[in-house]
Amino acid sequence: MQGMSERQYAAHVGLSRGAIQKAKSSGRLILHADGSIDAAASDRLRAEATDPSKTRRAPKAAKMKPVPEAAVSAVGDTLKEQGMAAPVAGGGTTFLQAKTAHEVLKAQERRIRLAKLKGELVDRDRATSLVFRLAREERDAWVNWPARVAALMAAELTASCSEAVGHEVTIETAAMQKVLEAHVRAHLEELAQPRIAL
């Protein structure tokens, strides 16, 4: 016999003989001419075709391909957003961390897609434009307010001051409007300080 028997190869890789028979019948093992299993070639083939997350034994670090730094950074960002442990800078990432980040991103994408279908999400540019338009309308209303109410306020103050002092007191509409405009503009300046960040 040139290679290993099914039983020997099963013990070699730590799987059941039934699993080895199944792999052999599906062509996932390399066989010698006499039907025995070429262990080294079969190990290489299995390592290339097997998802490391589905193996019982942890994969050896020497067999793992290096992960690009951009991918490690993206995995770290995703895991940090979810409050999970991110890979150490410069230390690389494990397959399990990358797979976890991938599953988290898929779940986030599905949640966003579902929210769009339910009509719970709005277009960001449209919302920003609407908020800006509403803020502009509010500001314009306040800027025009002193001109509308200055005459009424001047008349009310003239009447109440005249009653209080016992003789005619005149408060000019133009002076009232000027004072009101100064105070309204100062207040609008205060309101303009916070910025909306969407």
C-alpha positions in Angstrom: 0.0 0.0 0.0 1.5 3.3 -1.1 -0.5 5.7 1.1 -2.8 5.5 4.1 -6.0 3.6 4.5 -9.3 5.3 5.2 -9.0 4.4 8.9 -5.4 5.7 9.1 -6.2 8.9 7.3 -9.3 9.5 9.5 -7.0 9.2 12.6 -4.4 11.4 10.9 -6.9 14.3 10.4 -9.1 13.7 13.4 -12.3 12.9 11.5 -14.6 9.9 11.4 -14.1 7.2 8.9 -17.5 8.0 7.4 -16.4 11.6 6.8 -13.3 10.3 5.0 -15.4 7.9 2.9 -17.7 10.7 1.9 -14.7 13.0 1.0 -13.2 10.1 -1.0 -16.4 9.4 -3.0 -16.8 13.1 -3.8 -13.3 13.5 -5.1 -12.0 15.7 -2.3 -9.0 13.4 -1.5 -6.0 12.5 -3.6 -5.6 8.8 -4.2 -2.6 6.7 -5.2 -3.0 4.2 -8.1 -3.7 1.4 -5.5 -6.6 3.3 -4.0 -4.8 4.4 -0.8 -4.9 8.0 0.2 -2.0 10.4 -0.5 -1.9 12.1 2.9 0.3 15.1 2.0 -1.5 15.9 -1.2 -5.0 15.4 0.4 -4.1 17.6 3.3 -3.1 20.4 0.9 -6.3 20.0 -1.1 -8.4 20.0 2.1 -6.7 23.1 3.5 -7.3 25.0 0.2 -11.0 24.0 0.0 -12.0 24.1 3.6 -13.5 27.2 5.4 -11.3 27.6 8.5 -14.3 28.5 10.6 -15.9 25.1 10.0 -12.9 23.0 11.1 -12.7 21.4 14.5 -9.1 22.3 14.9 -7.7 25.8 14.8 -5.8 26.5 11.6 -2.1 26.8 11.8 -0.9 30.4 11.5 1.7 29.4 9.0 -1.0 28.3 6.5 -3.0 31.6 6.8 -2.6 34.1 4.1 -1.9 37.7 5.2 -4.9 40.1 5.3 -4.5 43.5 3.7 -4.2 46.4 6.2 -7.2 48.2 4.8 -9.4 45.1 5.4 -8.1 44.8 9.0 -8.9 48.4 9.5 -12.4 48.0 8.2 -13.0 44.9 10.4 -11.7 46.8 13.4 -14.0 49.8 12.8 -17.0 47.5 12.4 -16.3 45.6 15.5 -15.7 48.8 17.5 -19.0 50.2 16.4 -20.7 47.1 17.9 -18.7 47.3 21.1 -16.7 44.2 20.3 -12.9 43.6 20.7 -11.1 44.9 17.7 -7.8 43.5 16.4 -4.7 45.1 17.8 -3.1 47.7 15.4 -0.4 45.9 13.4 -1.2 42.6 14.9 -3.4 41.4 12.1 -6.9 39.9 12.5 -8.2 36.4 12.9 -10.6 34.7 10.5 -13.2 34.7 13.2 -13.0 38.4 13.7 -13.3 39.0 10.0 -16.2 36.7 9.8 -17.9 38.3 12.8 -17.5 41.8 11.1 -18.9 40.4 7.9 -22.0 39.0 9.6 -22.5 42.3 11.5 -22.3 44.3 8.3 -24.8 41.9 6.6 -27.2 42.4 9.5 -26.8 46.2 9.4 -27.4 46.2 5.6 -30.6 44.1 6.0 -31.8 46.4 8.8 -31.3 49.5 6.6 -33.0 47.8 3.6 -36.0 46.8 5.8 -36.2 50.4 7.2 -36.3 51.7 3.7 -39.0 49.3 2.7 -41.1 50.3 5.8 -40.6 54.0 4.9 -38.7 54.8 8.1 -35.7 56.3 6.4 -35.6 59.6 4.5 -33.2 60.9 1.9 -30.4 62.8 3.7 -30.0 65.6 1.1 -33.8 66.1 1.0 -34.0 66.3 4.8 -31.0 68.8 5.0 -32.7 70.9 2.3 -36.0 70.9 4.1 -34.4 71.8 7.5 -32.5 74.7 5.9 -35.6 76.0 4.2 -37.6 75.8 7.4 -34.9 77.6 9.3 -34.7 80.3 6.6 -38.5 80.8 6.8 -38.3 81.1 10.6 -35.5 83.6 10.4 -37.3 85.7 7.8 -40.4 85.8 9.9 -38.4 87.1 12.9 -36.6 89.7 10.8 -39.9 91.1 9.5 -41.7 90.9 12.9 -40.4 94.2 14.4 -41.8 96.2 11.4 -45.2 94.5 11.9 -45.6 95.1 15.6 -43.6 98.3 16.3 -46.6 100.6 15.7 -48.9 98.5 17.9 -46.3 98.3 20.7 -45.6 102.1 20.5 -49.3 102.9 20.7 -49.8 100.6 23.7 -46.7 102.0 25.5 -47.8 105.6 24.8 -51.2 104.9 26.3 -49.8 103.1 29.4 -47.0 105.6 30.0 -49.4 108.5 29.6 -51.7 107.0 32.2 -48.8 106.3 34.6 -47.3 109.8 34.5 -50.6 111.7 34.1 -49.7 113.6 30.9 -49.2 112.8 27.2 -46.1 110.7 26.5 -45.2 109.9 22.9 -43.2 106.9 21.8 -42.2 107.0 18.2 -42.9 104.0 16.0 -39.5 104.3 14.2 -37.6 104.4 17.5 -39.5 101.3 18.7 -38.9 99.4 15.5 -35.2 100.2 15.6 -34.8 98.9 19.2 -36.9 95.8 18.4 -34.8 95.0 15.3 -31.6 95.3 17.2 -32.8 92.9 19.9 -34.3 90.4 17.3 -31.1 90.4 15.3 -29.0 89.8 18.4 -31.3 86.9 19.3 -31.1 85.4 15.8 -27.3 85.6 16.0 -27.5 83.5 19.2 -29.8 81.0 17.5 -27.4 80.7 14.5 -24.6 79.4 16.6 -25.5 75.7 16.8 -25.0 73.8 13.6 -27.1 70.8 12.5 -24.9 67.8 11.8 -26.8 64.9 10.1 
